[in-house]
Amino acid sequence: MSEVPGDLRYTKDHEWLRQMEDGTVLTGITDHAQDALGDLVFVEVPTVGDKLLAGDACAVVESVKAASDVYCPIDAEITEVNDALADSPELINSDPYGEGWLMRIQPEDAEAVEALMSAEEYEELLQDED
């Protein structure tokens, strides 16, 4: 069973979001997503300063099985990216909710994060997919 931390918000596309004290949001792909992809060999992160709309493809994660787009979960500006992933994409496999984060974003609307799925709702989505 995939790990689903209770303090995060989630999307149907298997991204997670963590609200930070400074108002920014840390985001990445879920344990379920990294497990489905398998061993990651390449990660392309977005460019700092990019302004994206919810649903825009903003990053690519590539495994030995496939390449998958990662979508911006809410309207936001990219404020930071995880440069460590260029040399160590496997951080997403080993620590998807910690060292394997993809990007930090500044939401256009701070309440947009709260509108996303709770951990309980995301767990229901995973059960429905099985």
Steps between C-alpha positions, in 0.01 A plus 500: 500500500628847411597749766251792522604761760199659666635856501519537121252577221481287185388509136339234282825507298693375807675819601529608864510849650637618835404851619810678636500770770614770254193446280680299233410141420744211461386239248605168352363165388348253741638172624236326287619684186869429553422135573296468180781657295778289645864605527534861387794578273429862398303797630439825314381776732335828395675837484491734798275793414267303273135584559277200449131421506353201676538199272797637302776243444795639693748217559592157363598191696653216301550145620628183342132430415366833369512878504214688666402863517447663837226762507482824692231433761380863533553837332843605627847635435806275536722647773751217549585162350679200647832515314620185680271294278720567194774279647281283725155437350473194724432736794138494384495120536668495840334806659209633289364725779837629620825527304314402182287815476482655151421870536390780728218716369331826597125447460290762321224416751609366840162328547551288186717258696223431753260420215711200397456146633572417862701189586177309562357602163825406326502159668146445368621590149780243530254232614273579207794463258589152629 
